[in-house]
Amino acid sequence: MSRFDVLCIGNAIVDIIARCDEAFLVDNSIIKGAMNLIDADRAELLYSRMGPAIEASGGSAGNTAAGVASFGSRSAYFGKVSADQLGKIFSHDIRALGVHFDTKPLEGTPPTARSMIFVTPDGERSMNTYLGACVELGPEDIEADVVADAKITYFEGYLWDPPRAKDAIRQCAEIAHKNGREMAMTLSDPFCVGRYRDEFLDLMRSGTIDIVFANADEAKSLYETDNFEHAIAQLRKDCKIAAITRSEHGSVIIRGDERVDIDAIDIDEVVDTTGAGDLYAAGFLHGYANGKPLDVCGKLGSLAAGLVIQQIGPRPLLSLKDAAEKSKLG
């Protein structure tokens, strides 16, 4: 009996979300649709220029952990915050969702990470992230018993930016596989893939990673191709399972010679795409950890992603368990 269905590891970040127009992005040299790493001074500047904003605990893997819990699965999270006000907000929020979170906070500086997210009228989000305390996550923060007791350990590719986190992830993979568990990752962002392409491919080809999540742009970036089907063919060779999202075109899941194409759900309006990929992973992992076939895993992912893009903020406001039951996917 496993104590946890999914353990998520990532950068613990508080999101500060505001709407803006396209001109604002241009005027402030913000790359649309990407995750831009910024320093403390840039963070202060952008914050001073933001319109009315909402604060919400975020971070890619943190959003996935929240989604897994909303589906009713047992979820855990590793991520580093500072012992400051934003750190307390993050810790309270994730625990209130029923996620196990016991990573020791950092005393002193740097402060808890924050991401200024600007949402344009088309719903696209452009993230500007000051990593702060989350870069301090290291091997000493790994709870070996939690890794050993989780069916799947999932981490975000963004963790390859802070160097000590790499050692922590490799430690988790060793513990997980020694205990017959599986490892999963998301490629996170095309720019992240560009920085660590060779290392990500090595993680897959060496068997360190069993399940890979990506969107179409990330998958194509990984193999330096403009041809989506070529990227799919390469992924088929390099990993056990891959789930590739394609926005309104749904997703593609591959496992060996098996391929499953999943439709996106019908939605009324795209409000904010923040967290779409994170929640897709949550739905898929919830299904996979509970023994569902791949098509149901993909449909659960599409359901969660489709619901979260119709709201402001990256974490589900409604029960995903109830939504799955209503859609006859529970």
Steps between C-alpha positions, in 0.01 A plus 500: 500500500644836394461800729493741204380476142711787366793694646568829319830691524546852373568868549272627778373829361226748586336628180400865466258513207378807311340570164679712240491585130750397234665844508590454867704190413684684223563811710646289782701260281303196618512190280139398446400151610835415658640468850755780534748476790559838664702643787372681810530849345305398190237338722452825691478701176236276341301484822490881511358507146234233550133582503259347754628151582410188692746289699477122481737225603640349183808342352456238230534184710314663790204553267521136395505385863191714568325350198582144603352569844189658347439174312503319834842337467764511773751771416832620644732787411865601547594864441697773679349820639644757738368561851329822386142608431483362146654175624229472764232566237640229273528246783149569627342481155652169395434330834142626501446302180601179676850481351778369726761779516773492762809650332688708758479874414813705442593740779607844379567595139422456217124548534229267372480482121234697316386513138342805341258354244350726236190368323414649160144513357556170313557324835873444440717538809850645507692416816778704657647299783736594781612164636613620843497229767390216273850469350617379841317167465759226537556134591456576871136594430412159360281289729612153394203328663256716301676421170501129582131516588383688187384308192631776273750780566449790259721806458514809283776563247540848648687329787797458269573873539609484869799258505447333838149397402648271233672298771173483693312368197761235423483392864121469471529294182735256669267460800188475283634234266654301786148479644331409172355849448493718189647842417330764286598847382363790301727677252346826632590755230666511153772731635562259787533219245747712303717544808504133602418298187786252532441446871126446453563248223749319721244481783257335260739268319670384820166394650525758779162630379209270413228750403548831315252786467544779246304727272553487124750788496709343776500161327611654171765707678635186667578345162571829318231439241195682364328168431271388783475142374879474487517608865237238589698229320815593692319509835368152430861377490626699796248451782251253639199735485462852359196728519512797263242778525389700195276776642162496324608194300507282811790270577691197379613218730754242390623181663709270284302435182180628662368847415192665651363830368291695750261784415499825695175563690255764379540827689303823513790747517876492551559727799854416612726219374718506813520146635348321199793261455537457876138394537516271196786320676293486819209331326721256313703407808188457712364257244829318447568459872156346539543250218286670234564425129694762302195642325328568833822652639510735203132591534551580868792723401294678235215549746722662762683720247175606335348602831799696632534718188146627555599669828763739631777317684686171455326281757150351472226701668251214467536136603664304219373180661142623458572613144646159412200319645264731310691420179485127583879484534508447878 
